[in-house]
Amino acid sequence: MRDRVEEFVRSRVMPYEPVLDAGGVHAAAALRELQDLARQEGLWALPHAAELGGQGLPFARYARLAEAEGASDHGPAALGSASLLDATMLRRHGGDRIRALYPGRLTAGELRACYAMTEPDTPGTDPAGTVTRAEEQPDGSWRVTGRKWFVSGAAGADLVTVLVRTDGEPGDREGLSLVVVPTGSPGFHVVRELPVFGAAGQWEIGFDGVVVPGDHLLGQRGQALAIAGERLQVGRTLRCLRWLGQAQRAFDLMCRRAGSRTGSRGPLAGHQLVQRHVFEALLALRTTRPLVHEAAAVIGAGGDAHVEVGLAKVAAARMLQQVADAAIQVHGAAGLGPDTPLPALFRTGRAARILDGPDELHITSVARRVLRTYGT
């Protein structure tokens, strides 16, 4: 199965990357074509629950495939795995109406969802500062007001799950809830795109008195952080797995370049400094992969993976940046231009050290948890 996924991403998805990266109607048509091919080849929605129309692979088993899917940024969407976090969260924590309306259609690729947590003046690492508010109305509905930013895929989403304050004041860790907002609702709007090192995909969105049905609250009122924590553990591990796939791609490109490029002193592969780049990159890959799969195994077994995920996230982000940087160095000027995916891979690696929690957050969190076990 891994070989089949790897081949699909390599031969089907990667050739379409320039079109998919450009966005617009042509990108949407290309993605639909790839999704149809994935269905035909029996590779669609591998990790989704069978009751939602997926293939029901256990998370620990899917982890091996997630590396192969993630070698391209567009692999998860083409293979129907990009919606896993949203479909799982809505299925687990939504009421009857939420479960009837959304998870199955997300799995089928009929809807797209996004998740909004961070605010312009509130760091995502401190959700207690959330200002966006949902006020309960006399008829039981919610009126949502506020802004969120760095929301992946918001411009094309059909619904957004939003961290809101339903009680208390900014600074209180209590009183935070999650509401599901259909993006077609009056008062919802996309404020602007937020390019990351020039790349598209992140957005700022606004809620100007958006009215949401009362049954679109996820879980219990005031219990958002428990649901968000569950989602973040799985989401960060998935990202780490995909970063492994992207780092392997950069490593392969570097080694091929070293073997094929010849200068006045012979092939690059014969230069000791190039050999050092290869060694250090391979060492980073080989030492990071077990950490990431350990996190996936703990999550798959239903355990508390805070330490494992924190270690994996910091290691994988650093590793992707390191391997992509080495590959660019071996390519020389060609590694800076548009003819290889290396600039995009490096950009992902650098952004990864901030998005999904900066390195400093995970370092501090892991260290505190470990020290508590020693009574410190």
Short mmCIF file of the C-alpha atoms (twelve columns), coordinates in Angstrom:
data_MODEL
# 
_entry.id   MODEL 
# 
loop_
_atom_site.group_PDB 
_atom_site.id 
_atom_site.type_symbol 
_atom_site.label_atom_id 
_atom_site.label_alt_id 
_atom_site.label_comp_id 
_atom_site.label_asym_id 
_atom_site.label_seq_id 
_atom_site.Cartn_x 
_atom_site.Cartn_y 
_atom_site.Cartn_z 
_atom_site.pdbx_PDB_model_num 
ATOM 1   C CA . MET A 1   0.000   0.000  0.000   1 
ATOM 2   C CA . ARG A 2   2.797   2.432  0.809   1 
ATOM 3   C CA . ASP A 3   4.383   1.752  -2.572  1 
ATOM 4   C CA . ARG A 4   1.063   2.438  -4.295  1 
ATOM 5   C CA . VAL A 5   0.567   5.711  -2.417  1 
ATOM 6   C CA . GLU A 6   4.161   6.742  -3.099  1 
ATOM 7   C CA . GLU A 7   3.772   6.035  -6.807  1 
ATOM 8   C CA . PHE A 8   0.460   7.916  -6.986  1 
ATOM 9   C CA . VAL A 9   1.966   11.015 -5.394  1 
ATOM 10  C CA . ARG A 10  5.101   10.828 -7.531  1 
ATOM 11  C CA . SER A 11  3.505   10.166 -10.908 1 
ATOM 12  C CA . ARG A 12  0.065   11.751 -10.513 1 
ATOM 13  C CA . VAL A 13  0.235   14.576 -7.984  1 
ATOM 14  C CA . MET A 14  3.720   16.034 -8.394  1 
ATOM 15  C CA . PRO A 15  3.339   16.808 -12.115 1 
ATOM 16  C CA . TYR A 16  0.259   18.872 -11.254 1 
ATOM 17  C CA . GLU A 17  1.960   20.912 -8.512  1 
ATOM 18  C CA . PRO A 18  2.478   24.096 -10.594 1 
ATOM 19  C CA . VAL A 19  -1.225  24.159 -11.470 1 
ATOM 20  C CA . LEU A 20  -2.329  23.348 -7.920  1 
ATOM 21  C CA . ASP A 21  -0.001  25.935 -6.404  1 
ATOM 22  C CA . ALA A 22  -1.443  28.649 -8.658  1 
ATOM 23  C CA . GLY A 23  -4.974  28.165 -7.331  1 
ATOM 24  C CA . GLY A 24  -8.140  29.205 -9.134  1 
ATOM 25  C CA . VAL A 25  -10.505 27.253 -11.364 1 
ATOM 26  C CA . HIS A 26  -7.760  25.275 -13.080 1 
ATOM 27  C CA . ALA A 27  -6.388  24.100 -9.737  1 
ATOM 28  C CA . ALA A 28  -9.856  23.062 -8.586  1 
ATOM 29  C CA . ALA A 29  -10.410 21.052 -11.780 1 
ATOM 30  C CA . ALA A 30  -6.991  19.394 -11.452 1 
ATOM 31  C CA . LEU A 31  -7.679  18.443 -7.843  1 
ATOM 32  C CA . ARG A 32  -11.042 16.901 -8.747  1 
ATOM 33  C CA . GLU A 33  -9.340  14.871 -11.461 1 
ATOM 34  C CA . LEU A 34  -6.733  13.595 -9.012  1 
ATOM 35  C CA . GLN A 35  -9.384  12.732 -6.456  1 
ATOM 36  C CA . ASP A 36  -11.316 10.736 -9.039  1 
ATOM 37  C CA . LEU A 37  -8.142  8.851  -9.915  1 
ATOM 38  C CA . ALA A 38  -7.491  8.120  -6.236  1 
ATOM 39  C CA . ARG A 39  -10.978 6.631  -5.918  1 
ATOM 40  C CA . GLN A 40  -10.476 4.525  -9.017  1 
ATOM 41  C CA . GLU A 41  -7.183  3.187  -7.685  1 
ATOM 42  C CA . GLY A 42  -8.625  2.347  -4.261  1 
ATOM 43  C CA . LEU A 43  -6.515  4.934  -2.426  1 
ATOM 44  C CA . TRP A 44  -9.239  7.352  -1.352  1 
ATOM 45  C CA . ALA A 45  -9.810  8.337  2.299   1 
ATOM 46  C CA . LEU A 46  -7.535  5.647  3.718   1 
ATOM 47  C CA . PRO A 47  -7.548  6.834  7.385   1 
ATOM 48  C CA . HIS A 48  -11.209 7.886  7.560   1 
ATOM 49  C CA . ALA A 49  -13.718 5.799  9.503   1 
ATOM 50  C CA . ALA A 50  -15.447 3.145  7.437   1 
ATOM 51  C CA . GLU A 51  -18.845 4.370  8.575   1 
ATOM 52  C CA . LEU A 52  -18.072 7.708  6.906   1 
ATOM 53  C CA . GLY A 53  -17.062 6.102  3.631   1 
ATOM 54  C CA . GLY A 54  -13.342 5.794  4.350   1 
ATOM 55  C CA . GLN A 55  -11.155 2.711  4.472   1 
ATOM 56  C CA . GLY A 56  -10.749 2.707  8.248   1 
ATOM 57  C CA . LEU A 57  -6.981  2.268  8.541   1 
ATOM 58  C CA . PRO A 58  -5.841  2.480  12.181  1 
ATOM 59  C CA . PHE A 59  -3.822  5.619  12.871  1 
ATOM 60  C CA . ALA A 60  -0.569  3.774  13.622  1 
ATOM 61  C CA . ARG A 61  -0.799  1.931  10.311  1 
ATOM 62  C CA . TYR A 62  -1.809  5.012  8.365   1 
ATOM 63  C CA . ALA A 63  1.244   6.828  9.779   1 
ATOM 64  C CA . ARG A 64  3.492   4.937  7.338   1 
ATOM 65  C CA . LEU A 65  1.336   6.066  4.430   1 
ATOM 66  C CA . ALA A 66  1.122   9.661  5.646   1 
ATOM 67  C CA . GLU A 67  4.836   10.093 4.940   1 
ATOM 68  C CA . ALA A 68  4.313   9.073  1.330   1 
ATOM 69  C CA . GLU A 69  1.195   11.244 0.965   1 
ATOM 70  C CA . GLY A 70  2.954   14.246 2.431   1 
ATOM 71  C CA . ALA A 71  5.868   14.251 -0.017  1 
ATOM 72  C CA . SER A 72  3.689   16.748 -1.884  1 
ATOM 73  C CA . ASP A 73  1.702   19.456 -0.117  1 
ATOM 74  C CA . HIS A 74  -1.233  18.430 -2.293  1 
ATOM 75  C CA . GLY A 75  -0.996  14.691 -1.623  1 
ATOM 76  C CA . PRO A 76  -3.385  14.570 1.360   1 
ATOM 77  C CA . ALA A 77  -6.073  16.555 -0.489  1 
ATOM 78  C CA . ALA A 78  -5.706  14.458 -3.638  1 
ATOM 79  C CA . LEU A 79  -6.046  11.241 -1.631  1 
ATOM 80  C CA . GLY A 80  -8.877  12.427 0.604   1 
ATOM 81  C CA . SER A 81  -6.899  12.521 3.850   1 
ATOM 82  C CA . ALA A 82  -6.695  16.290 4.322   1 
ATOM 83  C CA . SER A 83  -10.144 16.353 5.953   1 
ATOM 84  C CA . LEU A 84  -9.288  13.704 8.564   1 
ATOM 85  C CA . LEU A 85  -8.939  16.093 11.518  1 
ATOM 86  C CA . ASP A 86  -12.176 17.949 10.824  1 
ATOM 87  C CA . ALA A 87  -14.262 14.876 10.019  1 
ATOM 88  C CA . THR A 88  -13.000 13.065 13.118  1 
ATOM 89  C CA . MET A 89  -13.549 16.053 15.418  1 
ATOM 90  C CA . LEU A 90  -17.099 16.675 14.161  1 
ATOM 91  C CA . ARG A 91  -17.960 12.982 14.365  1 
ATOM 92  C CA . ARG A 92  -16.619 12.608 17.900  1 
ATOM 93  C CA . HIS A 93  -17.858 15.838 19.443  1 
ATOM 94  C CA . GLY A 94  -20.762 17.055 17.307  1 
ATOM 95  C CA . GLY A 95  -24.426 16.563 18.141  1 
ATOM 96  C CA . ASP A 96  -26.814 14.534 16.009  1 
ATOM 97  C CA . ARG A 97  -27.321 17.279 13.431  1 
ATOM 98  C CA . ILE A 98  -23.600 18.032 13.072  1 
ATOM 99  C CA . ARG A 99  -22.846 14.333 12.608  1 
ATOM 100 C CA . ALA A 100 -25.593 14.013 10.011  1 
ATOM 101 C CA . LEU A 101 -24.620 17.108 8.032   1 
ATOM 102 C CA . TYR A 102 -20.851 17.217 7.804   1 
ATOM 103 C CA . PRO A 103 -18.431 14.327 8.534   1 
ATOM 104 C CA . GLY A 104 -19.628 12.056 5.737   1 
ATOM 105 C CA . ARG A 105 -19.577 14.836 3.173   1 
ATOM 106 C CA . LEU A 106 -16.105 15.908 4.296   1 
ATOM 107 C CA . THR A 107 -14.873 12.354 3.840   1 
ATOM 108 C CA . ALA A 108 -16.454 12.190 0.387   1 
ATOM 109 C CA . GLY A 109 -14.730 15.402 -0.651  1 
ATOM 110 C CA . GLU A 110 -18.039 17.223 -1.131  1 
ATOM 111 C CA . LEU A 111 -17.216 19.819 1.552   1 
ATOM 112 C CA . ARG A 112 -14.064 21.512 2.780   1 
ATOM 113 C CA . ALA A 113 -13.476 22.676 6.332   1 
ATOM 114 C CA . CYS A 114 -10.912 24.741 8.220   1 
ATOM 115 C CA . TYR A 115 -10.039 25.443 11.839  1 
ATOM 116 C CA . ALA A 116 -9.673  28.952 13.331  1 
ATOM 117 C CA . MET A 117 -7.908  29.421 16.637  1 
ATOM 118 C CA . THR A 118 -5.275  32.185 16.461  1 
ATOM 119 C CA . GLU A 119 -6.218  35.871 16.539  1 
ATOM 120 C CA . PRO A 120 -4.293  38.930 15.283  1 
ATOM 121 C CA . ASP A 121 -3.592  40.235 18.792  1 
ATOM 122 C CA . THR A 122 -3.617  36.921 20.640  1 
ATOM 123 C CA . PRO A 123 -0.886  34.288 20.158  1 
ATOM 124 C CA . GLY A 124 -2.158  30.816 19.364  1 
ATOM 125 C CA . THR A 125 0.013   29.513 22.195  1 
ATOM 126 C CA . ASP A 126 -2.182  31.368 24.697  1 
ATOM 127 C CA . PRO A 127 -5.825  30.515 23.916  1 
ATOM 128 C CA . ALA A 128 -6.901  32.044 27.238  1 
ATOM 129 C CA . GLY A 129 -6.508  35.415 25.548  1 
ATOM 130 C CA . THR A 130 -9.229  34.625 23.008  1 
ATOM 131 C CA . VAL A 131 -11.351 37.685 22.289  1 
ATOM 132 C CA . THR A 132 -13.687 36.348 19.586  1 
ATOM 133 C CA . ARG A 133 -17.004 35.926 21.330  1 
ATOM 134 C CA . ALA A 134 -20.149 33.876 20.817  1 
ATOM 135 C CA . GLU A 135 -23.181 35.243 22.646  1 
ATOM 136 C CA . GLU A 136 -26.134 32.973 23.230  1 
ATOM 137 C CA . GLN A 137 -29.387 34.378 21.848  1 
ATOM 138 C CA . PRO A 138 -32.889 33.952 23.311  1 
ATOM 139 C CA . ASP A 139 -33.727 31.307 20.688  1 
ATOM 140 C CA . GLY A 140 -30.627 29.236 21.620  1 
ATOM 141 C CA . SER A 141 -28.525 30.285 18.622  1 
ATOM 142 C CA . TRP A 142 -25.083 31.882 18.874  1 
ATOM 143 C CA . ARG A 143 -23.978 35.284 17.582  1 
ATOM 144 C CA . VAL A 144 -20.257 35.227 16.729  1 
ATOM 145 C CA . THR A 145 -18.137 38.385 16.548  1 
ATOM 146 C CA . GLY A 146 -14.369 38.655 16.094  1 
ATOM 147 C CA . ARG A 147 -11.438 37.912 13.827  1 
ATOM 148 C CA . LYS A 148 -9.057  35.006 13.309  1 
ATOM 149 C CA . TRP A 149 -5.923  34.741 11.222  1 
ATOM 150 C CA . PHE A 150 -3.445  32.229 9.805   1 
ATOM 151 C CA . VAL A 151 -6.390  29.972 8.996   1 
ATOM 152 C CA . SER A 152 -5.306  27.371 6.425   1 
ATOM 153 C CA . GLY A 153 -7.587  27.020 3.429   1 
ATOM 154 C CA . ALA A 154 -10.203 29.463 4.691   1 
ATOM 155 C CA . ALA A 155 -10.963 31.040 1.309   1 
ATOM 156 C CA . GLY A 156 -12.278 27.792 -0.174  1 
ATOM 157 C CA . ALA A 157 -13.837 26.295 2.955   1 
ATOM 158 C CA . ASP A 158 -17.523 25.515 3.370   1 
ATOM 159 C CA . LEU A 159 -17.370 25.551 7.155   1 
ATOM 160 C CA . VAL A 160 -14.981 26.711 9.844   1 
ATOM 161 C CA . THR A 161 -14.666 25.491 13.418  1 
ATOM 162 C CA . VAL A 162 -13.945 28.539 15.586  1 
ATOM 163 C CA . LEU A 163 -12.514 28.853 19.077  1 
ATOM 164 C CA . VAL A 164 -14.752 31.410 20.809  1 
ATOM 165 C CA . ARG A 165 -15.373 32.821 24.250  1 
ATOM 166 C CA . THR A 166 -18.849 31.944 25.467  1 
ATOM 167 C CA . ASP A 167 -18.225 32.981 29.092  1 
ATOM 168 C CA . GLY A 168 -15.743 34.996 31.135  1 
ATOM 169 C CA . GLU A 169 -13.230 37.546 29.960  1 
ATOM 170 C CA . PRO A 170 -9.956  37.383 27.986  1 
ATOM 171 C CA . GLY A 171 -7.346  35.842 30.236  1 
ATOM 172 C CA . ASP A 172 -9.722  33.241 31.689  1 
ATOM 173 C CA . ARG A 173 -8.958  29.660 30.676  1 
ATOM 174 C CA . GLU A 174 -12.555 28.765 31.395  1 
ATOM 175 C CA . GLY A 175 -15.428 29.781 29.154  1 
ATOM 176 C CA . LEU A 176 -13.930 28.756 25.811  1 
ATOM 177 C CA . SER A 177 -16.043 26.781 23.344  1 
ATOM 178 C CA . LEU A 178 -15.939 25.582 19.742  1 
ATOM 179 C CA . VAL A 179 -18.663 26.461 17.253  1 
ATOM 180 C CA . VAL A 180 -19.054 25.300 13.656  1 
ATOM 181 C CA . VAL A 181 -19.797 28.186 11.302  1 
ATOM 182 C CA . PRO A 182 -20.973 27.619 7.701   1 
ATOM 183 C CA . THR A 183 -18.988 30.114 5.639   1 
ATOM 184 C CA . GLY A 184 -22.067 31.073 3.650   1 
ATOM 185 C CA . SER A 185 -23.579 32.658 6.768   1 
ATOM 186 C CA . PRO A 186 -24.266 36.418 6.633   1 
ATOM 187 C CA . GLY A 187 -21.500 38.302 8.408   1 
ATOM 188 C CA . PHE A 188 -18.728 35.838 7.610   1 
ATOM 189 C CA . HIS A 189 -16.055 37.242 5.328   1 
ATOM 190 C CA . VAL A 190 -12.487 36.699 4.239   1 
ATOM 191 C CA . VAL A 191 -10.494 39.759 5.289   1 
ATOM 192 C CA . ARG A 192 -7.262  39.103 3.389   1 
ATOM 193 C CA . GLU A 193 -4.759  36.501 2.320   1 
ATOM 194 C CA . LEU A 194 -1.620  36.145 4.452   1 
ATOM 195 C CA . PRO A 195 1.215   34.846 2.258   1 
ATOM 196 C CA . VAL A 196 3.881   32.926 4.177   1 
ATOM 197 C CA . PHE A 197 7.269   33.747 2.617   1 
ATOM 198 C CA . GLY A 198 5.337   34.559 -0.536  1 
ATOM 199 C CA . ALA A 199 3.280   31.351 -0.609  1 
ATOM 200 C CA . ALA A 200 -0.515  31.350 -0.539  1 
ATOM 201 C CA . GLY A 201 -2.837  29.303 1.641   1 
ATOM 202 C CA . GLN A 202 -3.236  31.244 4.911   1 
ATOM 203 C CA . TRP A 203 -6.047  33.716 5.532   1 
ATOM 204 C CA . GLU A 204 -7.497  36.224 7.947   1 
ATOM 205 C CA . ILE A 205 -11.266 35.903 8.421   1 
ATOM 206 C CA . GLY A 206 -13.923 37.985 10.168  1 
ATOM 207 C CA . PHE A 207 -17.203 37.296 11.952  1 
ATOM 208 C CA . ASP A 208 -19.503 40.294 12.096  1 
ATOM 209 C CA . GLY A 209 -22.435 39.102 14.147  1 
ATOM 210 C CA . VAL A 210 -22.648 35.718 12.410  1 
ATOM 211 C CA . VAL A 211 -25.665 33.773 13.693  1 
ATOM 212 C CA . VAL A 212 -24.983 30.057 14.201  1 
ATOM 213 C CA . PRO A 213 -27.596 27.429 15.139  1 
ATOM 214 C CA . GLY A 214 -27.486 26.342 18.761  1 
ATOM 215 C CA . ASP A 215 -26.748 22.751 17.799  1 
ATOM 216 C CA . HIS A 216 -23.508 23.825 16.077  1 
ATOM 217 C CA . LEU A 217 -21.637 23.931 19.391  1 
ATOM 218 C CA . LEU A 218 -19.059 21.132 19.672  1 
ATOM 219 C CA . GLY A 219 -18.971 19.215 22.939  1 
ATOM 220 C CA . GLN A 220 -19.992 20.928 26.144  1 
ATOM 221 C CA . ARG A 221 -20.028 24.679 26.616  1 
ATOM 222 C CA . GLY A 222 -16.695 25.833 28.023  1 
ATOM 223 C CA . GLN A 223 -14.864 22.583 27.173  1 
ATOM 224 C CA . ALA A 224 -13.078 23.708 24.014  1 
ATOM 225 C CA . LEU A 225 -9.527  23.233 25.281  1 
ATOM 226 C CA . ALA A 226 -9.992  19.499 25.830  1 
ATOM 227 C CA . ILE A 227 -11.243 19.035 22.264  1 
ATOM 228 C CA . ALA A 228 -8.586  21.368 20.856  1 
ATOM 229 C CA . GLY A 229 -5.847  19.491 22.713  1 
ATOM 230 C CA . GLU A 230 -7.003  16.185 21.281  1 
ATOM 231 C CA . ARG A 231 -7.056  17.660 17.784  1 
ATOM 232 C CA . LEU A 232 -3.664  19.316 18.150  1 
ATOM 233 C CA . GLN A 233 -1.903  16.121 19.201  1 
ATOM 234 C CA . VAL A 234 -3.154  14.272 16.145  1 
ATOM 235 C CA . GLY A 235 -2.710  17.254 13.834  1 
ATOM 236 C CA . ARG A 236 0.866   17.946 14.873  1 
ATOM 237 C CA . THR A 237 1.785   14.304 14.431  1 
ATOM 238 C CA . LEU A 238 0.247   14.240 10.962  1 
ATOM 239 C CA . ARG A 239 2.235   17.319 10.032  1 
ATOM 240 C CA . CYS A 240 5.429   15.714 11.307  1 
ATOM 241 C CA . LEU A 241 4.753   12.615 9.222   1 
ATOM 242 C CA . ARG A 242 4.222   14.726 6.131   1 
ATOM 243 C CA . TRP A 243 7.371   16.731 6.848   1 
ATOM 244 C CA . LEU A 244 9.271   13.442 6.887   1 
ATOM 245 C CA . GLY A 245 7.948   12.728 3.408   1 
ATOM 246 C CA . GLN A 246 8.964   16.183 2.206   1 
ATOM 247 C CA . ALA A 247 12.424  15.886 3.752   1 
ATOM 248 C CA . GLN A 248 12.913  12.514 2.064   1 
ATOM 249 C CA . ARG A 249 11.992  14.168 -1.233  1 
ATOM 250 C CA . ALA A 250 14.591  16.890 -0.670  1 
ATOM 251 C CA . PHE A 251 17.178  14.280 0.312   1 
ATOM 252 C CA . ASP A 252 16.536  12.261 -2.857  1 
ATOM 253 C CA . LEU A 253 16.892  15.392 -5.002  1 
ATOM 254 C CA . MET A 254 20.174  16.250 -3.274  1 
ATOM 255 C CA . CYS A 255 21.661  12.805 -3.830  1 
ATOM 256 C CA . ARG A 256 20.630  12.732 -7.484  1 
ATOM 257 C CA . ARG A 257 22.151  16.160 -7.994  1 
ATOM 258 C CA . ALA A 258 25.384  15.099 -6.332  1 
ATOM 259 C CA . GLY A 259 25.608  12.076 -8.618  1 
ATOM 260 C CA . SER A 260 24.742  13.839 -11.858 1 
ATOM 261 C CA . ARG A 261 26.453  17.221 -11.552 1 
ATOM 262 C CA . THR A 262 30.077  17.356 -12.650 1 
ATOM 263 C CA . GLY A 263 32.408  20.322 -12.283 1 
ATOM 264 C CA . SER A 264 36.039  20.981 -13.084 1 
ATOM 265 C CA . ARG A 265 37.049  18.772 -10.162 1 
ATOM 266 C CA . GLY A 266 34.769  15.899 -11.014 1 
ATOM 267 C CA . PRO A 267 31.308  14.832 -9.776  1 
ATOM 268 C CA . LEU A 268 29.910  16.641 -6.762  1 
ATOM 269 C CA . ALA A 269 29.436  13.267 -5.081  1 
ATOM 270 C CA . GLY A 270 33.217  12.994 -4.790  1 
ATOM 271 C CA . HIS A 271 33.563  16.191 -2.760  1 
ATOM 272 C CA . GLN A 272 33.928  15.675 0.969   1 
ATOM 273 C CA . LEU A 273 31.830  18.722 1.861   1 
ATOM 274 C CA . VAL A 274 28.976  17.418 -0.294  1 
ATOM 275 C CA . GLN A 275 29.350  14.028 1.381   1 
ATOM 276 C CA . ARG A 276 29.044  15.816 4.725   1 
ATOM 277 C CA . HIS A 277 25.757  17.397 3.616   1 
ATOM 278 C CA . VAL A 278 24.475  13.960 2.657   1 
ATOM 279 C CA . PHE A 279 25.576  12.407 5.935   1 
ATOM 280 C CA . GLU A 280 24.134  15.134 8.153   1 
ATOM 281 C CA . ALA A 281 20.837  15.122 6.263   1 
ATOM 282 C CA . LEU A 282 20.554  11.348 6.476   1 
ATOM 283 C CA . LEU A 283 21.383  11.437 10.175  1 
ATOM 284 C CA . ALA A 284 18.645  14.010 10.758  1 
ATOM 285 C CA . LEU A 285 16.105  11.927 8.837   1 
ATOM 286 C CA . ARG A 286 17.000  8.646  10.509  1 
ATOM 287 C CA . THR A 287 16.986  10.070 14.050  1 
ATOM 288 C CA . THR A 288 13.756  12.018 13.612  1 
ATOM 289 C CA . ARG A 289 11.639  9.276  12.031  1 
ATOM 290 C CA . PRO A 290 11.523  7.057  15.172  1 
ATOM 291 C CA . LEU A 291 10.441  10.020 17.315  1 
ATOM 292 C CA . VAL A 292 7.547   10.802 14.985  1 
ATOM 293 C CA . HIS A 293 6.385   7.203  14.731  1 
ATOM 294 C CA . GLU A 294 6.627   6.816  18.504  1 
ATOM 295 C CA . ALA A 295 4.198   9.727  18.830  1 
ATOM 296 C CA . ALA A 296 1.902   8.123  16.257  1 
ATOM 297 C CA . ALA A 297 2.009   4.814  18.126  1 
ATOM 298 C CA . VAL A 298 1.093   6.414  21.457  1 
ATOM 299 C CA . ILE A 299 -1.794  8.301  19.856  1 
ATOM 300 C CA . GLY A 300 -2.942  5.154  18.079  1 
ATOM 301 C CA . ALA A 301 -2.991  3.326  21.413  1 
ATOM 302 C CA . GLY A 302 -5.077  6.077  23.004  1 
ATOM 303 C CA . GLY A 303 -2.323  7.301  25.314  1 
ATOM 304 C CA . ASP A 304 -1.232  10.759 26.423  1 
ATOM 305 C CA . ALA A 305 1.330   11.764 23.812  1 
ATOM 306 C CA . HIS A 306 2.163   15.308 24.938  1 
ATOM 307 C CA . VAL A 307 5.866   14.575 25.455  1 
ATOM 308 C CA . GLU A 308 6.202   12.405 22.352  1 
ATOM 309 C CA . VAL A 309 4.399   14.905 20.136  1 
ATOM 310 C CA . GLY A 310 6.425   17.830 21.500  1 
ATOM 311 C CA . LEU A 311 9.700   16.047 20.820  1 
ATOM 312 C CA . ALA A 312 8.557   14.960 17.356  1 
ATOM 313 C CA . LYS A 313 7.290   18.392 16.361  1 
ATOM 314 C CA . VAL A 314 10.501  20.240 17.227  1 
ATOM 315 C CA . ALA A 315 12.720  17.538 15.726  1 
ATOM 316 C CA . ALA A 316 10.713  17.234 12.487  1 
ATOM 317 C CA . ALA A 317 10.504  20.982 11.870  1 
ATOM 318 C CA . ARG A 318 14.230  21.430 12.402  1 
ATOM 319 C CA . MET A 319 14.990  18.372 10.308  1 
ATOM 320 C CA . LEU A 320 12.951  19.518 7.303   1 
ATOM 321 C CA . GLN A 321 14.610  22.928 7.327   1 
ATOM 322 C CA . GLN A 322 18.061  21.338 7.634   1 
ATOM 323 C CA . VAL A 323 17.593  18.766 4.867   1 
ATOM 324 C CA . ALA A 324 16.006  21.240 2.463   1 
ATOM 325 C CA . ASP A 325 18.786  23.744 3.146   1 
ATOM 326 C CA . ALA A 326 21.454  21.115 2.420   1 
ATOM 327 C CA . ALA A 327 19.714  20.123 -0.799  1 
ATOM 328 C CA . ILE A 328 19.590  23.765 -1.914  1 
ATOM 329 C CA . GLN A 329 23.291  24.156 -1.159  1 
ATOM 330 C CA . VAL A 330 24.200  21.137 -3.282  1 
ATOM 331 C CA . HIS A 331 22.012  22.402 -6.140  1 
ATOM 332 C CA . GLY A 332 23.589  25.848 -6.020  1 
ATOM 333 C CA . ALA A 333 21.678  28.605 -7.830  1 
ATOM 334 C CA . ALA A 334 19.349  26.003 -9.343  1 
ATOM 335 C CA . GLY A 335 18.070  25.266 -5.853  1 
ATOM 336 C CA . LEU A 336 16.842  28.828 -5.463  1 
ATOM 337 C CA . GLY A 337 14.782  28.986 -8.637  1 
ATOM 338 C CA . PRO A 338 11.448  27.633 -9.851  1 
ATOM 339 C CA . ASP A 339 12.708  24.422 -11.451 1 
ATOM 340 C CA . THR A 340 12.769  22.338 -8.256  1 
ATOM 341 C CA . PRO A 341 10.435  22.114 -5.237  1 
ATOM 342 C CA . LEU A 342 13.316  22.973 -2.913  1 
ATOM 343 C CA . PRO A 343 12.357  26.618 -2.208  1 
ATOM 344 C CA . ALA A 344 8.868   25.471 -1.198  1 
ATOM 345 C CA . LEU A 345 10.258  22.668 0.966   1 
ATOM 346 C CA . PHE A 346 12.641  25.052 2.724   1 
ATOM 347 C CA . ARG A 347 9.836   27.552 3.254   1 
ATOM 348 C CA . THR A 348 7.683   24.835 4.819   1 
ATOM 349 C CA . GLY A 349 10.503  23.800 7.116   1 
ATOM 350 C CA . ARG A 350 11.154  27.338 8.332   1 
ATOM 351 C CA . ALA A 351 7.476   28.093 8.855   1 
ATOM 352 C CA . ALA A 352 7.065   24.770 10.678  1 
ATOM 353 C CA . ARG A 353 9.206   26.058 13.539  1 
ATOM 354 C CA . ILE A 354 6.507   28.648 14.291  1 
ATOM 355 C CA . LEU A 355 3.195   27.238 13.063  1 
ATOM 356 C CA . ASP A 356 1.481   24.613 15.219  1 
ATOM 357 C CA . GLY A 357 3.302   26.089 18.181  1 
ATOM 358 C CA . PRO A 358 6.824   27.577 18.083  1 
ATOM 359 C CA . ASP A 359 9.800   25.482 19.090  1 
ATOM 360 C CA . GLU A 360 10.085  27.389 22.354  1 
ATOM 361 C CA . LEU A 361 6.561   26.406 23.417  1 
ATOM 362 C CA . HIS A 362 7.171   22.696 22.881  1 
ATOM 363 C CA . ILE A 363 10.606  22.774 24.487  1 
ATOM 364 C CA . THR A 364 9.244   24.409 27.633  1 
ATOM 365 C CA . SER A 365 6.132   22.216 27.775  1 
ATOM 366 C CA . VAL A 366 8.052   18.962 27.389  1 
ATOM 367 C CA . ALA A 367 10.727  19.952 29.887  1 
ATOM 368 C CA . ARG A 368 8.134   20.907 32.525  1 
ATOM 369 C CA . ARG A 369 6.298   17.613 32.123  1 
ATOM 370 C CA . VAL A 370 9.510   15.609 32.390  1 
ATOM 371 C CA . LEU A 371 10.724  17.552 35.425  1 
ATOM 372 C CA . ARG A 372 7.402   16.986 37.222  1 
ATOM 373 C CA . THR A 373 8.041   13.245 37.047  1 
ATOM 374 C CA . TYR A 374 11.182  13.893 39.112  1 
ATOM 375 C CA . GLY A 375 9.278   15.941 41.654  1 
ATOM 376 C CA . THR A 376 10.859  19.174 40.427  1 
# 
